[in-house]
Amino acid sequence: MVSATKTDESAGSTYVDVNHEEPLVYWTKRLQVSALLLRQTVRIVGPRFKDVAAFLNQRRQC
């Protein structure tokens, strides 16, 4: 199960929840991406914030 921990202190153990509306809205705003792109990213790299952010940052640089 994916949790919706939003604290920055534990970014390595924070999980991006794309299965519920409220956390999905939070993460799309925080990461400045569409819900579709966020869901696709989580499907590719998993729900860990650290992995999601790294993937999106790498994608933006291309």
Predicted model as a PDB file, atoms N, CA, C, CB and O in Angstrom, pLDDT in the B-factor column:
MODEL        1                                                                  
ATOM      1  N   MET A   1       0.840  -1.186   0.000  1.00 37.00           N  
ATOM      2  CA  MET A   1       0.000   0.000   0.000  1.00 37.00           C  
ATOM      3  C   MET A   1       0.876   1.237   0.000  1.00 37.00           C  
ATOM      4  CB  MET A   1      -0.950   0.005   1.211  1.00 37.00           C  
ATOM      5  O   MET A   1       1.926   1.257   0.642  1.00 37.00           O  
ATOM      6  N   VAL A   2       0.456   2.255  -0.706  1.00 41.00           N  
ATOM      7  CA  VAL A   2       1.204   3.496  -0.829  1.00 41.00           C  
ATOM      8  C   VAL A   2       0.662   4.493   0.171  1.00 41.00           C  
ATOM      9  CB  VAL A   2       1.127   4.059  -2.266  1.00 41.00           C  
ATOM     10  O   VAL A   2      -0.546   4.717   0.240  1.00 41.00           O  
ATOM     11  N   SER A   3       1.558   5.099   0.953  1.00 42.00           N  
ATOM     12  CA  SER A   3       1.119   6.089   1.925  1.00 42.00           C  
ATOM     13  C   SER A   3       1.298   7.489   1.358  1.00 42.00           C  
ATOM     14  CB  SER A   3       1.894   5.937   3.246  1.00 42.00           C  
ATOM     15  O   SER A   3       1.896   7.667   0.297  1.00 42.00           O  
ATOM     16  N   ALA A   4       0.785   8.467   2.062  1.00 49.00           N  
ATOM     17  CA  ALA A   4       0.848   9.849   1.588  1.00 49.00           C  
ATOM     18  C   ALA A   4       1.596  10.725   2.573  1.00 49.00           C  
ATOM     19  CB  ALA A   4      -0.556  10.402   1.357  1.00 49.00           C  
ATOM     20  O   ALA A   4       1.127  11.812   2.913  1.00 49.00           O  
ATOM     21  N   THR A   5       2.735  10.278   3.032  1.00 49.00           N  
ATOM     22  CA  THR A   5       3.545  11.072   3.941  1.00 49.00           C  
ATOM     23  C   THR A   5       4.054  12.287   3.192  1.00 49.00           C  
ATOM     24  CB  THR A   5       4.719  10.243   4.524  1.00 49.00           C  
ATOM     25  O   THR A   5       4.604  12.162   2.098  1.00 49.00           O  
ATOM     26  N   LYS A   6       3.873  13.475   3.781  1.00 50.00           N  
ATOM     27  CA  LYS A   6       4.215  14.704   3.076  1.00 50.00           C  
ATOM     28  C   LYS A   6       5.402  15.443   3.695  1.00 50.00           C  
ATOM     29  CB  LYS A   6       3.020  15.612   3.045  1.00 50.00           C  
ATOM     30  O   LYS A   6       5.703  16.557   3.265  1.00 50.00           O  
ATOM     31  N   THR A   7       6.068  14.884   4.661  1.00 46.00           N  
ATOM     32  CA  THR A   7       7.137  15.617   5.329  1.00 46.00           C  
ATOM     33  C   THR A   7       8.394  15.632   4.488  1.00 46.00           C  
ATOM     34  CB  THR A   7       7.428  15.013   6.690  1.00 46.00           C  
ATOM     35  O   THR A   7       8.747  14.630   3.866  1.00 46.00           O  
ATOM     36  N   ASP A   8       9.070  16.766   4.469  1.00 46.00           N  
ATOM     37  CA  ASP A   8      10.310  16.896   3.714  1.00 46.00           C  
ATOM     38  C   ASP A   8      11.492  16.296   4.450  1.00 46.00           C  
ATOM     39  CB  ASP A   8      10.583  18.344   3.410  1.00 46.00           C  
ATOM     40  O   ASP A   8      12.483  15.925   3.821  1.00 46.00           O  
ATOM     41  N   GLU A   9      11.409  16.194   5.777  1.00 44.00           N  
ATOM     42  CA  GLU A   9      12.531  15.691   6.558  1.00 44.00           C  
ATOM     43  C   GLU A   9      12.879  14.258   6.173  1.00 44.00           C  
ATOM     44  CB  GLU A   9      12.215  15.770   8.045  1.00 44.00           C  
ATOM     45  O   GLU A   9      14.045  13.867   6.220  1.00 44.00           O  
ATOM     46  N   SER A  10      11.893  13.490   5.800  1.00 47.00           N  
ATOM     47  CA  SER A  10      12.140  12.088   5.484  1.00 47.00           C  
ATOM     48  C   SER A  10      11.886  11.820   4.009  1.00 47.00           C  
ATOM     49  CB  SER A  10      11.263  11.177   6.348  1.00 47.00           C  
ATOM     50  O   SER A  10      11.199  10.857   3.668  1.00 47.00           O  
ATOM     51  N   ALA A  11      12.421  12.646   3.138  1.00 54.00           N  
ATOM     52  CA  ALA A  11      12.159  12.533   1.708  1.00 54.00           C  
ATOM     53  C   ALA A  11      12.535  11.168   1.158  1.00 54.00           C  
ATOM     54  CB  ALA A  11      12.908  13.604   0.960  1.00 54.00           C  
ATOM     55  O   ALA A  11      11.910  10.702   0.206  1.00 54.00           O  
ATOM     56  N   GLY A  12      13.526  10.523   1.726  1.00 53.00           N  
ATOM     57  CA  GLY A  12      13.927   9.214   1.252  1.00 53.00           C  
ATOM     58  C   GLY A  12      12.892   8.146   1.536  1.00 53.00           C  
ATOM     59  O   GLY A  12      12.831   7.139   0.831  1.00 53.00           O  
ATOM     60  N   SER A  13      12.071   8.352   2.564  1.00 65.00           N  
ATOM     61  CA  SER A  13      11.062   7.360   2.916  1.00 65.00           C  
ATOM     62  C   SER A  13       9.645   7.866   2.667  1.00 65.00           C  
ATOM     63  CB  SER A  13      11.215   6.959   4.368  1.00 65.00           C  
ATOM     64  O   SER A  13       8.681   7.263   3.140  1.00 65.00           O  
ATOM     65  N   THR A  14       9.510   8.966   1.931  1.00 93.00           N  
ATOM     66  CA  THR A  14       8.210   9.518   1.596  1.00 93.00           C  
ATOM     67  C   THR A  14       7.696   8.842   0.337  1.00 93.00           C  
ATOM     68  CB  THR A  14       8.286  11.050   1.408  1.00 93.00           C  
ATOM     69  O   THR A  14       8.453   8.605  -0.604  1.00 93.00           O  
ATOM     70  N   TYR A  15       6.412   8.533   0.325  1.00 96.00           N  
ATOM     71  CA  TYR A  15       5.814   7.853  -0.815  1.00 96.00           C  
ATOM     72  C   TYR A  15       4.770   8.723  -1.491  1.00 96.00           C  
ATOM     73  CB  TYR A  15       5.193   6.540  -0.380  1.00 96.00           C  
ATOM     74  O   TYR A  15       3.987   9.404  -0.829  1.00 96.00           O  
ATOM     75  N   VAL A  16       4.768   8.693  -2.806  1.00 97.00           N  
ATOM     76  CA  VAL A  16       3.842   9.466  -3.618  1.00 97.00           C  
ATOM     77  C   VAL A  16       2.599   8.612  -3.851  1.00 97.00           C  
ATOM     78  CB  VAL A  16       4.498   9.904  -4.976  1.00 97.00           C  
ATOM     79  O   VAL A  16       2.663   7.566  -4.498  1.00 97.00           O  
ATOM     80  N   ASP A  17       1.483   9.064  -3.323  1.00 96.00           N  
ATOM     81  CA  ASP A  17       0.221   8.338  -3.445  1.00 96.00           C  
ATOM     82  C   ASP A  17      -0.551   8.891  -4.636  1.00 96.00           C  
ATOM     83  CB  ASP A  17      -0.621   8.449  -2.137  1.00 96.00           C  
ATOM     84  O   ASP A  17      -0.989  10.042  -4.617  1.00 96.00           O  
ATOM     85  N   VAL A  18      -0.719   8.072  -5.675  1.00 96.00           N  
ATOM     86  CA  VAL A  18      -1.470   8.502  -6.856  1.00 96.00           C  
ATOM     87  C   VAL A  18      -2.837   7.827  -6.929  1.00 96.00           C  
ATOM     88  CB  VAL A  18      -0.673   8.203  -8.125  1.00 96.00           C  
ATOM     89  O   VAL A  18      -3.546   7.948  -7.927  1.00 96.00           O  
ATOM     90  N   ASN A  19      -3.194   7.121  -5.870  1.00 96.00           N  
ATOM     91  CA  ASN A  19      -4.445   6.366  -5.860  1.00 96.00           C  
ATOM     92  C   ASN A  19      -5.598   7.073  -5.162  1.00 96.00           C  
ATOM     93  CB  ASN A  19      -4.221   5.054  -5.208  1.00 96.00           C  
ATOM     94  O   ASN A  19      -6.728   6.586  -5.182  1.00 96.00           O  
ATOM     95  N   HIS A  20      -5.323   8.212  -4.549  1.00 96.00           N  
ATOM     96  CA  HIS A  20      -6.355   8.970  -3.843  1.00 96.00           C  
ATOM     97  C   HIS A  20      -6.273  10.429  -4.280  1.00 96.00           C  
ATOM     98  CB  HIS A  20      -6.192   8.841  -2.292  1.00 96.00           C  
ATOM     99  O   HIS A  20      -5.183  10.956  -4.504  1.00 96.00           O  
ATOM    100  N   GLU A  21      -7.424  11.074  -4.399  1.00 96.00           N  
ATOM    101  CA  GLU A  21      -7.519  12.415  -4.982  1.00 96.00           C  
ATOM    102  C   GLU A  21      -6.704  13.477  -4.231  1.00 96.00           C  
ATOM    103  CB  GLU A  21      -8.960  12.837  -5.025  1.00 96.00           C  
ATOM    104  O   GLU A  21      -5.948  14.225  -4.852  1.00 96.00           O  
ATOM    105  N   GLU A  22      -6.849  13.549  -2.918  1.00 96.00           N  
ATOM    106  CA  GLU A  22      -6.174  14.613  -2.163  1.00 96.00           C  
ATOM    107  C   GLU A  22      -4.649  14.543  -2.276  1.00 96.00           C  
ATOM    108  CB  GLU A  22      -6.575  14.539  -0.699  1.00 96.00           C  
ATOM    109  O   GLU A  22      -4.025  15.553  -2.604  1.00 96.00           O  
ATOM    110  N   PRO A  23      -4.029  13.391  -2.019  1.00 96.00           N  
ATOM    111  CA  PRO A  23      -2.574  13.355  -2.183  1.00 96.00           C  
ATOM    112  C   PRO A  23      -2.146  13.510  -3.642  1.00 96.00           C  
ATOM    113  CB  PRO A  23      -2.025  12.054  -1.627  1.00 96.00           C  
ATOM    114  O   PRO A  23      -1.073  14.050  -3.906  1.00 96.00           O  
ATOM    115  N   LEU A  24      -2.952  13.053  -4.584  1.00 96.00           N  
ATOM    116  CA  LEU A  24      -2.616  13.218  -5.999  1.00 96.00           C  
ATOM    117  C   LEU A  24      -2.542  14.700  -6.355  1.00 96.00           C  
ATOM    118  CB  LEU A  24      -3.653  12.501  -6.894  1.00 96.00           C  
ATOM    119  O   LEU A  24      -1.624  15.129  -7.054  1.00 96.00           O  
ATOM    120  N   VAL A  25      -3.499  15.474  -5.878  1.00 96.00           N  
ATOM    121  CA  VAL A  25      -3.493  16.917  -6.122  1.00 96.00           C  
ATOM    122  C   VAL A  25      -2.257  17.554  -5.478  1.00 96.00           C  
ATOM    123  CB  VAL A  25      -4.789  17.570  -5.572  1.00 96.00           C  
ATOM    124  O   VAL A  25      -1.591  18.390  -6.088  1.00 96.00           O  
ATOM    125  N   TYR A  26      -1.961  17.151  -4.244  1.00 96.00           N  
ATOM    126  CA  TYR A  26      -0.780  17.679  -3.551  1.00 96.00           C  
ATOM    127  C   TYR A  26       0.484  17.421  -4.361  1.00 96.00           C  
ATOM    128  CB  TYR A  26      -0.646  17.051  -2.153  1.00 96.00           C  
ATOM    129  O   TYR A  26       1.271  18.339  -4.591  1.00 96.00           O  
ATOM    130  N   TRP A  27       0.686  16.171  -4.799  1.00 97.00           N  
ATOM    131  CA  TRP A  27       1.920  15.807  -5.498  1.00 97.00           C  
ATOM    132  C   TRP A  27       2.007  16.430  -6.885  1.00 97.00           C  
ATOM    133  CB  TRP A  27       2.026  14.301  -5.612  1.00 97.00           C  
ATOM    134  O   TRP A  27       3.100  16.791  -7.320  1.00 97.00           O  
ATOM    135  N   THR A  28       0.894  16.566  -7.587  1.00 97.00           N  
ATOM    136  CA  THR A  28       0.963  17.199  -8.908  1.00 97.00           C  
ATOM    137  C   THR A  28       1.371  18.665  -8.782  1.00 97.00           C  
ATOM    138  CB  THR A  28      -0.394  17.085  -9.636  1.00 97.00           C  
ATOM    139  O   THR A  28       2.124  19.182  -9.607  1.00 97.00           O  
ATOM    140  N   LYS A  29       0.867  19.325  -7.747  1.00 97.00           N  
ATOM    141  CA  LYS A  29       1.263  20.721  -7.521  1.00 97.00           C  
ATOM    142  C   LYS A  29       2.714  20.808  -7.062  1.00 97.00           C  
ATOM    143  CB  LYS A  29       0.342  21.381  -6.480  1.00 97.00           C  
ATOM    144  O   LYS A  29       3.473  21.645  -7.550  1.00 97.00           O  
ATOM    145  N   ARG A  30       3.090  19.961  -6.143  1.00 95.00           N  
ATOM    146  CA  ARG A  30       4.455  19.990  -5.600  1.00 95.00           C  
ATOM    147  C   ARG A  30       5.501  19.701  -6.674  1.00 95.00           C  
ATOM    148  CB  ARG A  30       4.590  18.977  -4.463  1.00 95.00           C  
ATOM    149  O   ARG A  30       6.547  20.349  -6.721  1.00 95.00           O  
ATOM    150  N   LEU A  31       5.214  18.731  -7.533  1.00 96.00           N  
ATOM    151  CA  LEU A  31       6.178  18.333  -8.559  1.00 96.00           C  
ATOM    152  C   LEU A  31       5.944  19.039  -9.895  1.00 96.00           C  
ATOM    153  CB  LEU A  31       6.121  16.835  -8.762  1.00 96.00           C  
ATOM    154  O   LEU A  31       6.715  18.857 -10.837  1.00 96.00           O  
ATOM    155  N   GLN A  32       4.888  19.838  -9.976  1.00 96.00           N  
ATOM    156  CA  GLN A  32       4.549  20.620 -11.166  1.00 96.00           C  
ATOM    157  C   GLN A  32       4.438  19.751 -12.410  1.00 96.00           C  
ATOM    158  CB  GLN A  32       5.586  21.704 -11.392  1.00 96.00           C  
ATOM    159  O   GLN A  32       5.065  20.014 -13.436  1.00 96.00           O  
ATOM    160  N   VAL A  33       3.619  18.701 -12.290  1.00 97.00           N  
ATOM    161  CA  VAL A  33       3.364  17.786 -13.403  1.00 97.00           C  
ATOM    162  C   VAL A  33       1.871  17.484 -13.457  1.00 97.00           C  
ATOM    163  CB  VAL A  33       4.193  16.469 -13.254  1.00 97.00           C  
ATOM    164  O   VAL A  33       1.133  17.767 -12.513  1.00 97.00           O  
ATOM    165  N   SER A  34       1.439  16.910 -14.565  1.00 97.00           N  
ATOM    166  CA  SER A  34       0.045  16.502 -14.688  1.00 97.00           C  
ATOM    167  C   SER A  34      -0.179  15.206 -13.913  1.00 97.00           C  
ATOM    168  CB  SER A  34      -0.349  16.325 -16.176  1.00 97.00           C  
ATOM    169  O   SER A  34       0.766  14.483 -13.598  1.00 97.00           O  
ATOM    170  N   ALA A  35      -1.425  14.933 -13.618  1.00 98.00           N  
ATOM    171  CA  ALA A  35      -1.772  13.685 -12.933  1.00 98.00           C  
ATOM    172  C   ALA A  35      -1.376  12.482 -13.787  1.00 98.00           C  
ATOM    173  CB  ALA A  35      -3.284  13.641 -12.612  1.00 98.00           C  
ATOM    174  O   ALA A  35      -0.905  11.475 -13.260  1.00 98.00           O  
ATOM    175  N   LEU A  36      -1.564  12.583 -15.090  1.00 98.00           N  
ATOM    176  CA  LEU A  36      -1.211  11.488 -15.989  1.00 98.00           C  
ATOM    177  C   LEU A  36       0.288  11.202 -15.946  1.00 98.00           C  
ATOM    178  CB  LEU A  36      -1.643  11.816 -17.421  1.00 98.00           C  
ATOM    179  O   LEU A  36       0.701  10.049 -15.821  1.00 98.00           O  
ATOM    180  N   LEU A  37       1.098  12.251 -16.049  1.00 98.00           N  
ATOM    181  CA  LEU A  37       2.549  12.062 -16.013  1.00 98.00           C  
ATOM    182  C   LEU A  37       2.993  11.505 -14.663  1.00 98.00           C  
ATOM    183  CB  LEU A  37       3.270  13.386 -16.301  1.00 98.00           C  
ATOM    184  O   LEU A  37       3.872  10.646 -14.608  1.00 98.00           O  
ATOM    185  N   LEU A  38       2.400  11.982 -13.588  1.00 98.00           N  
ATOM    186  CA  LEU A  38       2.760  11.496 -12.261  1.00 98.00           C  
ATOM    187  C   LEU A  38       2.413  10.015 -12.116  1.00 98.00           C  
ATOM    188  CB  LEU A  38       2.047  12.320 -11.176  1.00 98.00           C  
ATOM    189  O   LEU A  38       3.211   9.237 -11.595  1.00 98.00           O  
ATOM    190  N   ARG A  39       1.242   9.632 -12.569  1.00 98.00           N  
ATOM    191  CA  ARG A  39       0.849   8.218 -12.499  1.00 98.00           C  
ATOM    192  C   ARG A  39       1.780   7.343 -13.342  1.00 98.00           C  
ATOM    193  CB  ARG A  39      -0.609   8.042 -12.971  1.00 98.00           C  
ATOM    194  O   ARG A  39       2.165   6.256 -12.912  1.00 98.00           O  
ATOM    195  N   GLN A  40       2.138   7.807 -14.528  1.00 98.00           N  
ATOM    196  CA  GLN A  40       3.044   7.053 -15.392  1.00 98.00           C  
ATOM    197  C   GLN A  40       4.419   6.918 -14.743  1.00 98.00           C  
ATOM    198  CB  GLN A  40       3.169   7.733 -16.766  1.00 98.00           C  
ATOM    199  O   GLN A  40       5.039   5.857 -14.804  1.00 98.00           O  
ATOM    200  N   THR A  41       4.883   7.984 -14.130  1.00 98.00           N  
ATOM    201  CA  THR A  41       6.186   7.967 -13.477  1.00 98.00           C  
ATOM    202  C   THR A  41       6.202   6.975 -12.321  1.00 98.00           C  
ATOM    203  CB  THR A  41       6.552   9.365 -12.978  1.00 98.00           C  
ATOM    204  O   THR A  41       7.146   6.197 -12.180  1.00 98.00           O  
ATOM    205  N   VAL A  42       5.168   7.002 -11.500  1.00 98.00           N  
ATOM    206  CA  VAL A  42       5.081   6.066 -10.371  1.00 98.00           C  
ATOM    207  C   VAL A  42       5.033   4.630 -10.886  1.00 98.00           C  
ATOM    208  CB  VAL A  42       3.832   6.369  -9.498  1.00 98.00           C  
ATOM    209  O   VAL A  42       5.611   3.731 -10.275  1.00 98.00           O  
ATOM    210  N   ARG A  43       4.353   4.413 -11.996  1.00 98.00           N  
ATOM    211  CA  ARG A  43       4.297   3.076 -12.575  1.00 98.00           C  
ATOM    212  C   ARG A  43       5.686   2.618 -13.035  1.00 98.00           C  
ATOM    213  CB  ARG A  43       3.311   3.049 -13.753  1.00 98.00           C  
ATOM    214  O   ARG A  43       6.009   1.434 -12.939  1.00 98.00           O  
ATOM    215  N   ILE A  44       6.503   3.543 -13.531  1.00 97.00           N  
ATOM    216  CA  ILE A  44       7.833   3.212 -14.037  1.00 97.00           C  
ATOM    217  C   ILE A  44       8.847   3.038 -12.914  1.00 97.00           C  
ATOM    218  CB  ILE A  44       8.309   4.289 -14.993  1.00 97.00           C  
ATOM    219  O   ILE A  44       9.561   2.036 -12.877  1.00 97.00           O  
ATOM    220  N   VAL A  45       8.921   4.012 -11.987  1.00 98.00           N  
ATOM    221  CA  VAL A  45       9.996   4.006 -10.986  1.00 98.00           C  
ATOM    222  C   VAL A  45       9.558   3.611  -9.589  1.00 98.00           C  
ATOM    223  CB  VAL A  45      10.619   5.347 -10.925  1.00 98.00           C  
ATOM    224  O   VAL A  45      10.395   3.423  -8.706  1.00 98.00           O  
ATOM    225  N   GLY A  46       8.249   3.482  -9.377  1.00 97.00           N  
ATOM    226  CA  GLY A  46       7.758   3.167  -8.039  1.00 97.00           C  
ATOM    227  C   GLY A  46       7.346   4.428  -7.309  1.00 97.00           C  
ATOM    228  O   GLY A  46       7.526   5.530  -7.827  1.00 97.00           O  
ATOM    229  N   PRO A  47       6.793   4.281  -6.105  1.00 97.00           N  
ATOM    230  CA  PRO A  47       6.196   5.414  -5.404  1.00 97.00           C  
ATOM    231  C   PRO A  47       7.130   6.218  -4.494  1.00 97.00           C  
ATOM    232  CB  PRO A  47       5.081   4.925  -4.602  1.00 97.00           C  
ATOM    233  O   PRO A  47       6.691   7.205  -3.904  1.00 97.00           O  
ATOM    234  N   ARG A  48       8.397   5.829  -4.363  1.00 97.00           N  
ATOM    235  CA  ARG A  48       9.284   6.594  -3.476  1.00 97.00           C  
ATOM    236  C   ARG A  48       9.527   7.983  -4.043  1.00 97.00           C  
ATOM    237  CB  ARG A  48      10.627   5.860  -3.275  1.00 97.00           C  
ATOM    238  O   ARG A  48       9.907   8.134  -5.204  1.00 97.00           O  
ATOM    239  N   PHE A  49       9.302   9.002  -3.209  1.00 96.00           N  
ATOM    240  CA  PHE A  49       9.460  10.395  -3.636  1.00 96.00           C  
ATOM    241  C   PHE A  49      10.823  10.635  -4.260  1.00 96.00           C  
ATOM    242  CB  PHE A  49       9.259  11.337  -2.457  1.00 96.00           C  
ATOM    243  O   PHE A  49      10.925  11.283  -5.302  1.00 96.00           O  
ATOM    244  N   LYS A  50      11.854  10.127  -3.640  1.00 96.00           N  
ATOM    245  CA  LYS A  50      13.223  10.328  -4.108  1.00 96.00           C  
ATOM    246  C   LYS A  50      13.377   9.836  -5.550  1.00 96.00           C  
ATOM    247  CB  LYS A  50      14.220   9.600  -3.184  1.00 96.00           C  
ATOM    248  O   LYS A  50      13.998  10.511  -6.370  1.00 96.00           O  
ATOM    249  N   ASP A  51      12.822   8.677  -5.857  1.00 97.00           N  
ATOM    250  CA  ASP A  51      12.914   8.109  -7.201  1.00 97.00           C  
ATOM    251  C   ASP A  51      12.053   8.884  -8.195  1.00 97.00           C  
ATOM    252  CB  ASP A  51      12.497   6.639  -7.183  1.00 97.00           C  
ATOM    253  O   ASP A  51      12.469   9.129  -9.328  1.00 97.00           O  
ATOM    254  N   VAL A  52      10.867   9.261  -7.770  1.00 98.00           N  
ATOM    255  CA  VAL A  52       9.950  10.017  -8.634  1.00 98.00           C  
ATOM    256  C   VAL A  52      10.569  11.365  -8.988  1.00 98.00           C  
ATOM    257  CB  VAL A  52       8.573  10.218  -7.942  1.00 98.00           C  
ATOM    258  O   VAL A  52      10.591  11.747 -10.158  1.00 98.00           O  
ATOM    259  N   ALA A  53      11.066  12.079  -8.000  1.00 97.00           N  
ATOM    260  CA  ALA A  53      11.657  13.400  -8.229  1.00 97.00           C  
ATOM    261  C   ALA A  53      12.881  13.301  -9.135  1.00 97.00           C  
ATOM    262  CB  ALA A  53      12.042  14.054  -6.894  1.00 97.00           C  
ATOM    263  O   ALA A  53      13.052  14.125 -10.034  1.00 97.00           O  
ATOM    264  N   ALA A  54      13.730  12.307  -8.911  1.00 97.00           N  
ATOM    265  CA  ALA A  54      14.930  12.126  -9.732  1.00 97.00           C  
ATOM    266  C   ALA A  54      14.550  11.846 -11.186  1.00 97.00           C  
ATOM    267  CB  ALA A  54      15.798  10.977  -9.176  1.00 97.00           C  
ATOM    268  O   ALA A  54      15.148  12.407 -12.104  1.00 97.00           O  
ATOM    269  N   PHE A  55      13.570  10.992 -11.394  1.00 97.00           N  
ATOM    270  CA  PHE A  55      13.131  10.655 -12.746  1.00 97.00           C  
ATOM    271  C   PHE A  55      12.581  11.885 -13.456  1.00 97.00           C  
ATOM    272  CB  PHE A  55      12.071   9.548 -12.706  1.00 97.00           C  
ATOM    273  O   PHE A  55      12.921  12.147 -14.610  1.00 97.00           O  
ATOM    274  N   LEU A  56      11.735  12.633 -12.768  1.00 97.00           N  
ATOM    275  CA  LEU A  56      11.139  13.825 -13.375  1.00 97.00           C  
ATOM    276  C   LEU A  56      12.192  14.886 -13.659  1.00 97.00           C  
ATOM    277  CB  LEU A  56      10.052  14.400 -12.466  1.00 97.00           C  
ATOM    278  O   LEU A  56      12.134  15.547 -14.696  1.00 97.00           O  
ATOM    279  N   ASN A  57      13.150  15.059 -12.762  1.00 95.00           N  
ATOM    280  CA  ASN A  57      14.229  16.030 -12.990  1.00 95.00           C  
ATOM    281  C   ASN A  57      15.074  15.629 -14.190  1.00 95.00           C  
ATOM    282  CB  ASN A  57      15.118  16.155 -11.740  1.00 95.00           C  
ATOM    283  O   ASN A  57      15.455  16.478 -14.996  1.00 95.00           O  
ATOM    284  N   GLN A  58      15.364  14.356 -14.309  1.00 95.00           N  
ATOM    285  CA  GLN A  58      16.145  13.863 -15.447  1.00 95.00           C  
ATOM    286  C   GLN A  58      15.366  14.062 -16.747  1.00 95.00           C  
ATOM    287  CB  GLN A  58      16.503  12.368 -15.257  1.00 95.00           C  
ATOM    288  O   GLN A  58      15.936  14.446 -17.769  1.00 95.00           O  
ATOM    289  N   ARG A  59      14.083  13.802 -16.699  1.00 92.00           N  
ATOM    290  CA  ARG A  59      13.234  13.968 -17.877  1.00 92.00           C  
ATOM    291  C   ARG A  59      13.169  15.432 -18.309  1.00 92.00           C  
ATOM    292  CB  ARG A  59      11.823  13.439 -17.594  1.00 92.00           C  
ATOM    293  O   ARG A  59      13.126  15.721 -19.505  1.00 92.00           O  
ATOM    294  N   ARG A  60      13.163  16.344 -17.361  1.00 90.00           N  
ATOM    295  CA  ARG A  60      13.089  17.767 -17.674  1.00 90.00           C  
ATOM    296  C   ARG A  60      14.377  18.262 -18.336  1.00 90.00           C  
ATOM    297  CB  ARG A  60      12.811  18.572 -16.405  1.00 90.00           C  
ATOM    298  O   ARG A  60      14.349  19.214 -19.116  1.00 90.00           O  
ATOM    299  N   GLN A  61      15.487  17.626 -18.032  1.00 91.00           N  
ATOM    300  CA  GLN A  61      16.786  18.068 -18.574  1.00 91.00           C  
ATOM    301  C   GLN A  61      16.994  17.623 -20.019  1.00 91.00           C  
ATOM    302  CB  GLN A  61      17.926  17.532 -17.710  1.00 91.00           C  
ATOM    303  O   GLN A  61      17.869  18.151 -20.705  1.00 91.00           O  
ATOM    304  N   CYS A  62      16.219  16.682 -20.481  1.00 83.00           N  
ATOM    305  CA  CYS A  62      16.377  16.177 -21.863  1.00 83.00           C  
ATOM    306  C   CYS A  62      15.722  17.069 -22.870  1.00 83.00           C  
ATOM    307  CB  CYS A  62      15.806  14.789 -21.994  1.00 83.00           C  
ATOM    308  O   CYS A  62      15.765  16.785 -24.067  1.00 83.00           O  
TER     309      CYS A  62                                                      
ENDMDL                                                                          
END                                                                             
